[in-house]
Amino acid sequence: MTLTFEPFAETVEYLSVNSRIVRQWLATMKRAGTRQVERLLDLATGVGTMVQLFVEGLPRGWQQPLITCVDRSVEALQLAHERLAPRLARPLECLCSAVEHMAVPARWADVILFGNAIHNLDREGQQQVLERVRPALKPGGWFLFNTAFYQEARPGWTLPFYQKKVRLALQKLRELGVSREKQSRRPSAAEFLPRDHYESLVTAHGFELVRVTEVQARLGQQAWELISGYRDYAAGALHGFPPDSAAAALRAAVGPALAEHGRRDDQGMLYIPRNWLAIAARARD
């Protein structure tokens, strides 16, 4: 099973869709009159993939910003530092903290980036993050975030793929004698919130929505196996079962479910598409 989301974050599909999103954000910022980013605050950094894409995508003539990475995991921050420091012209700062409880100076950052993680927080946690993000931004500063775990992420025709995957995984767990904990509840952070929830979330905290887009990625078998083997994903899809067992069962179910419900690309490879919601919001003066 996958203990973290990072193996999926290294797949071609993940890097491609997030690179497209970052380029969109930077183009939006440039069109809106931004000419430089002095300070970048990156939330839920992981191993630094989104920071790397942001730095690599900077428009010609823009200097690298001072970057501060925030993550609750010391190990993740160490890996991010190893990955990013050689690529940066300026020292990298790291802050070990849960993003909903971080302490950041007021009017400090030009851009706050929250890549592929806001869905891991429940509604209260998301509110707490926005209450910290808005004061930390300079007037006119940017809040950029995306997620592939929202209500409209799954095109309607793909739902049988997920249903088949869960049925096969449940069958496997029953064969192994693994039972669900009685009266278990789905984790609140596993709730797929709609697009308009995220739009309302930022506007309610003093932001102007500048660009809201949905970008589609075609995910093949390896990508789906990595996602399905992620313990937190399994805890949401098969709540109540031991996460490790659920992750292993879901991962094993990907191949048969994809064979039955996937589509083929130009190279004949099976895939199921997934939508990414990407929002660029600007702090109102």
C-alpha positions as CSV (number, residue, x, y, z in Angstrom):
1,M,0.0,0.0,0.0
2,T,1.0,3.6,-0.4
3,L,1.6,5.4,2.9
4,T,1.7,8.9,1.3
5,F,0.2,10.5,-1.8
6,E,3.7,11.3,-3.1
7,P,4.2,8.3,-5.4
8,F,1.2,9.4,-7.4
9,A,2.5,13.0,-7.4
10,E,5.5,11.7,-9.4
11,T,3.4,10.2,-12.2
12,V,3.4,11.7,-15.7
13,E,-0.3,12.3,-15.4
14,Y,-0.1,14.2,-12.1
15,L,2.9,16.3,-13.2
16,S,1.2,17.1,-16.5
17,V,-2.1,18.3,-15.2
18,N,-0.6,20.3,-12.4
19,S,2.0,21.9,-14.7
20,R,-0.9,23.0,-16.9
21,I,-2.7,24.5,-13.9
22,V,0.3,26.3,-12.6
23,R,1.0,27.8,-16.0
24,Q,-2.7,29.0,-16.1
25,W,-2.3,30.6,-12.7
26,L,0.9,32.4,-13.7
27,A,-0.6,33.6,-16.9
28,T,-3.7,34.9,-15.0
29,M,-1.5,36.7,-12.6
30,K,0.5,38.3,-15.4
31,R,-2.6,39.5,-17.2
32,A,-3.9,41.0,-14.0
33,G,-0.8,43.1,-13.7
34,T,1.5,41.1,-11.4
35,R,5.1,41.5,-12.4
36,Q,7.0,39.9,-9.6
37,V,6.5,37.5,-6.7
38,E,8.7,38.4,-3.7
39,R,7.3,35.9,-1.2
40,L,5.6,32.5,-1.8
41,L,4.0,30.5,1.0
42,D,3.3,26.9,0.0
43,L,0.9,25.0,2.2
44,A,0.9,21.2,2.6
45,T,4.1,21.0,0.7
46,G,4.7,17.3,0.7
47,V,7.9,16.7,-1.2
48,G,7.7,20.0,-3.0
49,T,6.2,19.1,-6.4
50,M,3.9,22.2,-6.7
51,V,6.7,24.6,-5.6
52,Q,9.0,23.0,-8.2
53,L,6.3,23.5,-11.0
54,F,5.7,27.1,-9.9
55,V,9.4,28.0,-10.0
56,E,9.9,26.3,-13.3
57,G,6.9,28.1,-14.8
58,L,7.8,31.6,-13.8
59,P,7.5,34.0,-16.7
60,R,10.7,35.2,-18.3
61,G,12.3,38.1,-16.3
62,W,10.7,37.1,-13.0
63,Q,13.1,36.4,-10.2
64,Q,12.6,33.5,-7.9
65,P,10.7,34.4,-4.8
66,L,11.6,33.7,-1.2
67,I,9.8,30.5,-0.5
68,T,8.4,29.2,2.8
69,C,7.0,25.6,2.9
70,V,4.5,24.5,5.4
71,D,3.7,20.8,6.2
72,R,2.7,18.8,9.3
73,S,5.4,16.2,8.5
74,V,9.0,16.8,9.4
75,E,10.0,14.0,7.0
76,A,8.1,15.6,4.1
77,L,9.8,18.9,4.7
78,Q,13.2,17.2,4.8
79,L,12.5,15.6,1.4
80,A,11.1,18.9,0.0
81,H,14.3,20.7,1.1
82,E,16.5,18.0,-0.5
83,R,14.5,18.3,-3.7
84,L,14.1,22.1,-3.9
85,A,17.2,23.7,-2.4
86,P,19.5,22.8,-5.3
87,R,17.0,24.4,-7.7
88,L,16.5,27.7,-5.8
89,A,18.6,30.8,-6.0
90,R,17.5,31.8,-2.5
91,P,17.4,30.0,0.9
92,L,14.3,27.8,1.5
93,E,12.4,28.2,4.7
94,C,10.4,25.4,6.2
95,L,7.7,25.5,8.9
96,C,6.4,22.3,10.5
97,S,2.7,22.9,11.3
98,A,-0.8,21.9,10.4
99,V,-1.9,24.4,7.9
100,E,-5.1,25.2,9.8
101,H,-3.0,26.2,12.8
102,M,0.0,27.9,11.2
103,A,1.3,31.2,12.5
104,V,2.2,33.6,9.6
105,P,2.9,37.4,9.8
106,A,0.2,39.7,8.5
107,R,0.6,41.1,5.0
108,W,3.6,38.9,4.4
109,A,3.1,36.8,1.2
110,D,2.5,37.8,-2.4
111,V,1.2,34.3,-3.2
112,I,-0.1,31.5,-1.1
113,L,-0.2,28.1,-2.9
114,F,-2.3,25.2,-1.6
115,G,-1.9,22.4,-4.1
116,N,-4.0,19.2,-4.1
117,A,-4.7,19.2,-0.4
118,I,-7.7,21.4,0.6
119,H,-10.0,18.4,0.3
120,N,-8.1,16.7,3.1
121,L,-9.7,19.2,5.6
122,D,-13.3,19.2,6.7
123,R,-15.4,22.3,6.4
124,E,-14.2,23.7,9.7
125,G,-10.6,23.1,8.8
126,Q,-11.0,24.9,5.5
127,Q,-12.5,27.8,7.3
128,Q,-9.6,27.9,9.7
129,V,-7.1,27.9,6.8
130,L,-8.9,30.8,5.0
131,E,-8.9,32.8,8.3
132,R,-5.1,32.5,8.3
133,V,-4.5,32.9,4.6
134,R,-6.3,36.2,4.0
135,P,-4.5,38.2,6.7
136,A,-1.1,36.7,5.6
137,L,-1.5,38.1,2.1
138,K,-0.4,41.5,1.0
139,P,-3.2,43.6,-0.6
140,G,-3.8,42.3,-4.0
141,G,-2.0,39.0,-3.1
142,W,-3.0,35.7,-4.7
143,F,-4.5,32.5,-3.2
144,L,-4.0,29.6,-5.6
145,F,-5.4,26.1,-4.9
146,N,-6.7,23.1,-6.7
147,T,-8.3,19.7,-6.0
148,A,-9.3,16.6,-7.8
149,F,-11.5,15.5,-4.9
150,Y,-14.7,17.5,-5.3
151,Q,-18.2,16.7,-6.4
152,E,-17.8,17.3,-10.1
153,A,-14.4,15.6,-10.3
154,R,-15.8,12.4,-11.7
155,P,-17.6,12.6,-15.1
156,G,-20.9,10.8,-14.9
157,W,-20.0,7.9,-17.2
158,T,-17.0,7.0,-15.0
159,L,-19.0,6.2,-11.9
160,P,-19.4,2.5,-12.7
161,F,-15.6,2.3,-12.6
162,Y,-15.5,3.4,-9.0
163,Q,-18.5,1.3,-8.1
164,K,-16.9,-1.8,-9.6
165,K,-13.6,-1.1,-7.9
166,V,-15.4,-0.9,-4.5
167,R,-17.5,-4.0,-5.1
168,L,-14.4,-6.0,-6.0
169,A,-12.5,-4.7,-3.0
170,L,-15.3,-5.6,-0.6
171,Q,-15.5,-9.1,-2.1
172,K,-11.7,-9.5,-1.5
173,L,-12.0,-8.2,2.1
174,R,-14.8,-10.7,2.8
175,E,-12.8,-13.5,1.3
176,L,-9.9,-12.6,3.7
177,G,-12.2,-12.4,6.6
178,V,-11.7,-8.7,7.2
179,S,-14.7,-7.0,8.7
180,R,-15.9,-3.4,8.9
181,E,-15.9,-1.8,12.3
182,K,-19.5,-1.5,13.6
183,Q,-21.1,1.9,13.5
184,S,-18.2,3.4,11.6
185,R,-18.6,6.8,10.0
186,R,-17.0,8.1,6.9
187,P,-14.3,10.6,7.7
188,S,-15.7,14.1,7.3
189,A,-12.7,15.1,5.2
190,A,-13.7,12.4,2.7
191,E,-16.8,14.4,1.8
192,F,-16.7,15.5,-1.9
193,L,-17.8,19.2,-1.7
194,P,-19.1,20.9,-4.8
195,R,-17.4,23.5,-6.9
196,D,-19.6,26.3,-5.7
197,H,-18.6,25.5,-2.1
198,Y,-15.0,26.4,-2.9
199,E,-16.0,29.5,-4.8
200,S,-18.2,30.7,-1.8
201,L,-15.4,29.8,0.6
202,V,-12.9,32.2,-0.8
203,T,-15.4,35.0,-1.6
204,A,-16.7,34.9,2.0
205,H,-13.1,35.6,3.2
206,G,-12.4,38.7,1.3
207,F,-11.2,37.3,-2.1
208,E,-12.2,38.1,-5.6
209,L,-12.5,35.1,-7.9
210,V,-10.3,35.8,-10.9
211,R,-10.2,32.4,-12.6
212,V,-12.0,29.2,-11.9
213,T,-11.3,26.3,-14.3
214,E,-11.7,22.6,-14.5
215,V,-8.8,20.7,-16.2
216,Q,-9.2,17.1,-17.1
217,A,-6.5,14.4,-16.8
218,R,-6.5,10.9,-18.3
219,L,-5.3,8.5,-15.6
220,G,-4.1,5.1,-16.5
221,Q,-3.8,1.9,-14.5
222,Q,-0.5,2.8,-12.6
223,A,-1.9,6.1,-11.5
224,W,-5.2,4.6,-10.3
225,E,-3.3,1.8,-8.4
226,L,-1.2,4.5,-6.7
227,I,-4.2,6.5,-5.8
228,S,-6.2,3.5,-4.6
229,G,-3.3,2.3,-2.5
230,Y,-3.1,5.6,-0.6
231,R,-4.3,4.9,2.9
232,D,-6.3,8.1,3.4
233,Y,-8.1,7.5,0.0
234,A,-8.9,3.9,1.1
235,A,-10.2,5.1,4.5
236,G,-12.7,7.3,2.6
237,A,-13.7,4.8,-0.1
238,L,-14.0,1.8,2.3
239,H,-14.6,3.6,5.7
240,G,-14.6,1.3,8.7
241,F,-12.1,-1.2,7.3
242,P,-8.5,-1.3,8.4
243,P,-6.9,1.2,6.0
244,D,-4.0,-1.0,5.0
245,S,-6.3,-3.9,4.1
246,A,-8.7,-1.6,2.3
247,A,-5.9,0.0,0.3
248,A,-4.5,-3.3,-0.8
249,A,-7.9,-4.5,-1.9
250,L,-8.7,-1.4,-3.8
251,R,-5.4,-1.4,-5.6
252,A,-5.9,-5.0,-6.7
253,A,-9.4,-4.1,-8.0
254,V,-8.2,-1.4,-10.3
255,G,-7.2,-3.6,-13.2
256,P,-10.5,-5.5,-13.6
257,A,-12.5,-2.4,-13.1
258,L,-10.5,-0.5,-15.6
259,A,-10.7,-3.3,-18.1
260,E,-14.5,-3.2,-17.9
261,H,-15.2,0.5,-17.7
262,G,-12.1,2.3,-19.1
263,R,-11.6,4.0,-22.4
264,R,-8.6,3.7,-24.7
265,D,-6.4,6.6,-25.8
266,D,-4.7,6.9,-29.2
267,Q,-2.0,4.5,-28.0
268,G,-4.5,1.9,-26.9
269,M,-3.9,2.5,-23.2
270,L,-6.9,2.2,-20.9
271,Y,-7.8,5.3,-18.8
272,I,-10.4,6.9,-16.7
273,P,-10.5,10.7,-16.7
274,R,-10.5,12.9,-13.6
275,N,-11.3,16.6,-13.4
276,W,-9.1,19.0,-11.4
277,L,-10.7,22.2,-10.0
278,A,-8.3,25.1,-10.1
279,I,-9.0,28.5,-8.5
280,A,-7.0,31.7,-8.6
281,A,-8.4,34.3,-6.1
282,R,-7.1,37.7,-5.3
283,A,-7.2,39.5,-1.9
284,R,-9.5,42.5,-2.1
285,D,-7.9,45.7,-0.9
